[in-house]
Amino acid sequence: MSTVAERVGVDPERLWAGGVATALVALVIGSLVLPETVYDGFIWHYFWGPVQADANSAVCAIRPGSTVEYLYSSQACASAAEPVAYPGYTLVSEVGYMVTLLVALTGVVFLLRRLDLGTDREFFYALLPFVFFGGALRVVEDANDAVPAADALITYPLNTLFISPIIYFTVFVMTLVAVVATVWASRSGLVERYDRLLFGVGSVVLVVTLGYLFSLFLTGAEGVEFYPQVLGTVLVGATITAGATWWLIERFAPAVNEGTGRIGFVILWGHAIDGVANVIGLDWMTALGAGPNLVPKHPVNQFVVDVTGSLLPASVLAVTGDTWPFLLVKLVAATFVLWVFEDEIFEESPRYTMLLLVAVLAVGLGPGTRDMLRATFGV
């Protein structure tokens, strides 16, 4: 079957660039012609407003006229006139970011094609530290919110670069620079293999980020604690649940993982980290002696908590908590993704397939690392 680009006789890269440019122009013109509808009611309300509210540690942000005000009371937010933006995600923003991710991945495929890169599985493993780094970097901003302003490393507006979803672009740019630099070093004869150097660069920035977080605890920064029992519980719990899921797949449905191979276990483990971190953070922090339980940050998490709370009696919830179904959802969804990635997909579109696998890992392990470290450091 011919592609759209082939049917219209346009180079795919130019078609992609034209589509992105058209969308951006439409948003800019719409914001100028219909600012209250396009910018205030859509772009600001669902995308930029939540980032501003989060960056200023506000309960919500409002946009009366062309100014932005921050409110620090739930009651004031509830009575404020729309548009009102709350920190975190909405279903509209999550769909928007999903579309943006797919478009961005297509652009990266074109770049990797020009670099003649990204068809081998080593590329996936080389990017693994950067996924951890993204989650850890997000906790840096969480920690800056927790400590007094004098101890904060970054403040508004610079901290917007480290808040979801802007942080995804920040980490993407840093990773892209690292990829290009390590490939150049390899092809210049400075190193033998780019993937090992890339893994090393990612490991260094991850260690530096974790070192900063730990230094806040060592120096007694107000609002930062260290609960190793949380870190250990999440890592052990995720490894056990991912291992059990992997065993069940290999034992009863080995065809599910024929395409992804060992990458499949990494993806299962990454999503298990997300699931277990949510279960521990939302339900069992107090039981572990690690401070108060956290609150859901994503609509999906909140939906699972609400549904579980409405279906199970209070006596059962007191024993099991109301977040454990989220772990099951994550494992089932990850297993389904592994089943989709058959051998033929790798053969037909190896670069796009590898990037999709990295993205699938990132949407699990990235938030999971953030939730795990946020609970570990009590921020």
BELKA-V30150 format. One record per pair of residues at least 4 apart in sequence whose ideal C-beta (glycine too) atoms are under 8 Angstrom apart, sorted by sequence separation. I is the first residue (numbers start at 1). GAP is how many residues later the second one is. D is the distance in whole Angstrom. If there is no record, write none. Layout:
i=(I	I)
gap=(GAP	GAP)
d=(D	D)
This chain:
i=(2	3	4	10	11	12	13	14	15	16	17	18	19	20	21	22	23	24	25	26	27	28	29	30	31	34	35	36	37	38	39	40	41	42	43	44	45	46	47	48	49	50	51	52	54	63	72	73	74	75	76	80	89	90	91	92	93	94	95	96	97	98	99	100	101	102	103	104	105	106	107	108	109	110	111	112	119	121	122	123	124	127	128	129	130	131	132	133	134	135	136	137	138	139	140	141	142	143	147	148	154	155	156	159	162	163	164	165	166	167	168	169	170	171	172	173	174	175	176	177	178	179	180	181	182	183	184	186	192	193	194	195	196	197	198	199	200	201	202	203	204	205	206	207	208	209	210	211	212	213	214	215	217	227	228	229	230	231	232	233	234	235	236	237	238	239	240	241	242	243	244	245	246	247	248	249	250	254	257	260	262	263	264	265	266	267	268	269	270	271	272	273	274	275	276	277	278	279	280	281	284	286	297	298	299	300	301	302	303	304	305	306	307	308	312	313	314	315	316	317	320	323	324	325	326	327	328	329	330	331	332	333	334	335	336	337	341	342	343	344	345	346	349	350	351	352	353	354	355	356	357	358	359	360	361	362	363	364	365	366	367	368	369	370	371	372	373	2	5	10	33	35	36	37	38	39	40	42	43	44	53	56	63	64	71	89	112	118	147	154	161	162	185	186	191	216	248	249	279	280	285	286	296	312	317	340	341	374	5	53	62	63	71	112	117	149	160	161	185	186	191	285	286	296	5	8	30	31	53	61	62	77	186	187	217	249	250	257	260	285	286	346	10	30	31	53	61	89	144	154	162	186	216	217	249	256	280	285	309	312	345	3	30	52	61	62	71	77	109	144	161	182	185	217	284	285	296	308	5	60	61	144	283	312	4	27	50	60	144	183	186	213	246	282	31	49	58	59	182	185	214	281	282	341	58	59	140	141	182	281	282	309	49	56	58	59	140	282	308	59	62	144	182	249	308	341	27	52	182	308	341	53	59	60	64	305	308	45	52	59	62	141	246	278	304	305	307	44	49	62	179	182	246	282	304	60	63	178	181	62	141	304	305	62	63	140	141	246	301	304	40	61	62	178	242	245	278	282	337	60	61	138	178	60	137	138	301	304	60	138	141	242	300	334	59	60	175	242	245	58	138	242	300	137	239	242	334	174	238	241	53	52	53	54	134	137	239	49	53	54	134	137	238	241	330	50	237	238	241	49	50	45	48	50	134	238	284	45	50	133	235	238	283	44	45	46	50	234	237	238	282	283	45	50	282	283	41	44	130	282	283	41	234	237	279	40	50	233	234	237	46	130	279	130	278	279	46	47	234	46	233	279	127	130	278	279	47	278	46	230	230	233	275	276	275	275	275	230	233	272	275	274	275	230	272	153	229	271	272	229	230	271	227	229	117	227	271	272	227	268	271	115	227	270	111	115	151	225	117	225	268	101	267	268	97	104	108	115	126	126	133	140	147	298	125	126	129	132	136	143	151	267	268	297	97	122	127	128	151	267	93	123	126	130	133	137	140	122	126	129	133	136	140	143	125	128	129	132	136	139	147	148	264	297	89	120	127	130	147	148	126	129	130	133	146	147	129	136	146	147	294	143	146	260	256	259	143	294	143	257	260	294	256	259	20	256	259	19	255	258	259	258	290	55	241	245	249	259	16	20	259	291	57	290	242	245	249	16	241	245	267	274	278	281	285	16	270	273	274	277	281	273	276	277	267	271	274	275	278	281	16	263	267	270	271	274	277	281	266	270	273	277	280	269	272	273	13	260	267	271	274	12	270	277	273	56	55	55	55	55	52	55	51	54	54	51	51	51	51	47	238	235	128	234	124	131	121	125	231	234	121	124	230	231	230	231	230	227	228	227	226	227	226	227	225	226	224	225	224	223	224	223	213	217	216	210	213	168	94	94	89	91	88	89	90	88	89	88	131	134	138	142	124	131	135	119	123	127	131	135	139	118	119	134	135	138	142	146	118	121	124	128	132	135	136	146	117	124	131	135	136	139	143	145	119	131	134	135	139	118	143	118	124	132	135	136	142	113	131	135	139	112	139	109	109	112	106	109	105	108	105	105	105	101)
gap=(4	4	4	4	4	4	4	4	4	4	4	4	4	4	4	4	4	4	4	4	4	4	4	4	4	4	4	4	4	4	4	4	4	4	4	4	4	4	4	4	4	4	4	4	4	4	4	4	4	4	4	4	4	4	4	4	4	4	4	4	4	4	4	4	4	4	4	4	4	4	4	4	4	4	4	4	4	4	4	4	4	4	4	4	4	4	4	4	4	4	4	4	4	4	4	4	4	4	4	4	4	4	4	4	4	4	4	4	4	4	4	4	4	4	4	4	4	4	4	4	4	4	4	4	4	4	4	4	4	4	4	4	4	4	4	4	4	4	4	4	4	4	4	4	4	4	4	4	4	4	4	4	4	4	4	4	4	4	4	4	4	4	4	4	4	4	4	4	4	4	4	4	4	4	4	4	4	4	4	4	4	4	4	4	4	4	4	4	4	4	4	4	4	4	4	4	4	4	4	4	4	4	4	4	4	4	4	4	4	4	4	4	4	4	4	4	4	4	4	4	4	4	4	4	4	4	4	4	4	4	4	4	4	4	4	4	4	4	4	4	4	4	4	4	4	4	4	4	4	4	4	4	4	4	4	4	4	4	4	4	4	4	4	4	4	4	4	5	5	5	5	5	5	5	5	5	5	5	5	5	5	5	5	5	5	5	5	5	5	5	5	5	5	5	5	5	5	5	5	5	5	5	5	5	5	5	5	5	6	6	6	6	6	6	6	6	6	6	6	6	6	6	6	6	7	7	7	7	7	7	7	7	7	7	7	7	7	7	7	7	7	7	8	8	8	8	8	8	8	8	8	8	8	8	8	8	8	8	8	8	8	9	9	9	9	9	9	9	9	9	9	9	9	9	9	9	9	9	10	10	10	10	10	10	11	11	11	11	11	11	11	11	11	11	12	12	12	12	12	12	12	12	12	12	13	13	13	13	13	13	13	13	14	14	14	14	14	14	14	15	15	15	15	15	15	15	16	16	16	16	16	17	17	17	17	17	17	18	18	18	18	18	18	18	18	18	18	19	19	19	19	19	19	19	19	20	20	20	20	21	21	21	21	22	22	22	22	22	22	22	23	23	23	23	23	23	23	23	23	24	24	24	24	25	25	25	25	25	26	26	26	26	26	26	27	27	27	27	27	29	29	29	29	30	30	30	30	31	31	31	32	33	33	33	33	33	33	34	34	34	34	34	34	34	34	35	35	35	35	36	36	37	37	37	37	37	37	38	38	38	38	38	38	39	39	39	39	39	39	39	39	39	40	40	40	40	41	41	41	41	41	42	42	42	42	43	43	43	43	43	44	44	44	45	45	45	46	46	46	47	47	47	48	48	48	48	49	49	50	50	51	51	51	51	52	53	54	55	55	55	55	56	56	58	58	59	59	59	59	60	60	60	61	61	62	62	62	62	63	63	63	64	64	64	65	65	65	65	66	66	66	67	67	67	68	68	68	68	68	69	69	69	69	69	70	70	70	70	70	70	70	70	70	70	71	71	71	71	71	71	72	72	72	72	72	72	72	73	73	73	73	73	73	73	74	74	74	74	74	74	74	74	74	74	75	75	75	75	75	75	76	76	76	76	76	76	77	77	77	77	77	78	78	78	79	79	80	80	81	81	81	81	82	82	83	83	83	84	84	84	84	85	85	86	86	86	86	86	87	87	87	87	88	88	89	89	89	90	90	90	90	90	90	90	90	91	91	91	91	91	91	92	92	92	93	93	93	93	93	93	94	94	94	94	94	94	94	94	95	95	95	95	95	96	96	96	97	97	97	97	97	98	98	98	99	100	101	102	104	105	108	108	109	109	110	112	113	114	115	118	130	137	138	138	139	139	140	141	141	141	142	142	142	142	145	145	146	148	148	149	150	150	151	151	152	152	153	153	154	155	155	156	160	160	161	163	164	198	204	205	208	208	209	209	209	210	210	211	227	228	228	228	230	230	230	231	231	231	231	231	231	232	232	232	232	232	232	232	233	233	233	233	233	233	233	233	234	234	234	234	234	234	234	234	235	235	235	235	235	236	236	237	237	237	237	237	237	238	238	238	238	239	240	242	243	243	246	246	247	247	250	251	254	258)
d=(4	7	6	6	7	6	6	6	6	6	6	6	7	6	6	6	7	6	6	6	6	7	6	6	6	5	5	5	5	6	5	5	5	6	6	5	6	7	7	6	6	6	6	6	8	7	8	7	6	7	6	5	5	7	6	6	6	6	7	6	6	7	6	6	6	7	7	6	6	7	7	6	6	7	6	8	8	7	6	7	7	7	7	6	7	7	6	6	7	7	7	8	7	6	7	7	7	6	4	7	5	6	7	7	8	6	7	7	6	6	6	6	7	6	6	6	7	6	6	6	6	6	6	6	6	6	6	7	8	7	6	6	6	6	6	6	6	7	6	6	6	6	6	6	7	7	6	6	7	7	6	6	7	7	6	6	6	6	6	6	6	6	6	6	6	6	6	6	6	6	7	6	6	6	6	5	6	7	7	4	7	6	6	6	6	7	6	7	7	6	6	6	7	6	6	6	6	6	5	6	6	8	7	7	6	7	6	6	6	6	6	6	6	6	5	7	6	7	6	7	6	8	7	6	6	6	6	6	6	6	6	7	7	7	7	7	6	8	6	6	7	6	5	6	6	6	7	7	6	6	6	6	6	7	5	5	7	6	6	7	6	6	6	6	6	6	6	5	5	5	8	6	6	7	7	6	7	8	6	5	5	7	5	7	4	5	5	5	6	5	6	5	4	5	7	4	8	7	7	7	5	8	4	5	5	8	7	6	7	8	7	8	5	4	7	7	6	7	5	7	5	6	6	4	4	8	8	5	6	6	5	6	6	8	5	5	7	4	7	6	6	5	8	4	4	4	7	8	4	7	7	4	4	7	5	8	7	5	7	7	5	7	8	5	5	6	6	7	8	6	5	7	7	4	8	7	6	7	5	8	7	6	6	7	7	7	8	5	7	5	7	8	8	6	7	5	4	6	4	6	7	7	6	7	6	6	7	7	8	4	7	5	7	5	6	6	7	6	4	6	8	6	4	8	7	8	7	6	4	8	7	7	8	4	7	5	5	8	8	5	5	5	7	8	8	6	8	6	8	7	6	6	5	7	7	7	6	6	8	7	4	5	8	5	8	6	6	6	7	5	5	7	8	5	7	6	6	7	5	5	5	6	7	6	6	8	6	7	5	7	8	4	8	8	7	8	8	4	7	7	5	8	8	6	7	4	7	7	6	5	5	7	6	4	7	7	8	7	5	7	7	7	4	7	7	5	8	4	7	3	6	8	8	6	4	7	7	4	6	7	8	5	3	6	8	8	7	7	4	8	7	7	6	8	8	5	8	7	7	4	8	6	5	8	7	5	7	8	5	7	6	8	5	5	6	5	5	6	6	5	6	7	7	7	5	5	7	7	7	6	8	8	6	6	3	8	8	7	7	7	4	6	7	6	7	7	5	4	6	7	5	7	7	6	7	8	7	8	4	7	4	8	7	8	8	8	7	8	6	7	5	8	6	7	5	7	8	6	8	4	6	6	7	7	7	7	6	8	6	6	5	7	7	8	8	8	7	7	7	7	8	6	4	4	5	6	6	4	5	3	4	4	7	6	7	7	5	5	6	6	5	6	5	8	7	8	7	8	6	8	7	8	8	6	8	5	5	7	3	6	7	8	6	5	6	8	8	7	6	5	5	6	5	4	7	4	5	8	8	7	5	6	7	8	7	5	7	7	8	7	6	5	5	7	8	8	8	6	7	7	7	5	8	5	6	6	5	7	7	5	8	6	8	8	6	4	6	8	6	7	7	6	5	4	7	3	4	4	7	3	4	4	6	8	8	7	5	7	7	7	7	7	7	7	6	6	5	7	5	5	7	6	5	5	8	5	8	8	6	8	8	8	7	5	6	7	8	8	7	8	6	8	7	8	5	5	5	7	7	6	7	8	6	6	6	8	6	4	7	8	6	7	7	7	7	8	6	8	8	7	7	6	5	5	6	7	6	8	8	7	8	8	6	6	7	4	6	5	5	5	6	7	6	5	7	4	5	8	4	7	6	8	7	7	6	4	8	6	5	3	8	4	6	7	7	6	7	4	5	5	5	7	8	5	8	6	4	6	7	7	7	5	7	5	5	8	7	6	7	6	5	7	6	6)
